[in-house]
């Protein structure tokens, strides 16, 4: 299985989206079932040939397992697993940038206030 992760910082909790290409070997499940039912729809292929198949790799329990084991491996760096079964909703990109702009405006106001206080302090120092 090959994967490529990209770090996303566009939400309150940084997270990684992984692109997974499920390359597997082994006999197809349908072929096994058909063989048991004495039906034959697939021609027999070498079971060691690689192929794409998301059936096992992308199953819900496997995805949970990937998150759990990744969190264990990254624990030594202080990273924690997201809440298992969380019902949290993503915010839209537009909402994220709107909040960033609001924070920027707030920071700018704070900077202006601090610069004003510094100027007043400098004037008082000169008078002393």
LINLIN-V42648 format. One record per helix or strand of 3 or more residues. SS is the DSSP state (@ for helix, = for strand). FROM is the first residue (numbers start at 1). LEN is the number of residues. If there is no record, write none. Layout:
# LINLIN-V42648
ss=<SS/SS>
from=<FROM/FROM>
len=<LEN/LEN>
This chain:
# LINLIN-V42648
ss=<=/=/@/@/@/@>
from=<2/15/29/54/60/93>
len=<7/7/8/4/18/35>
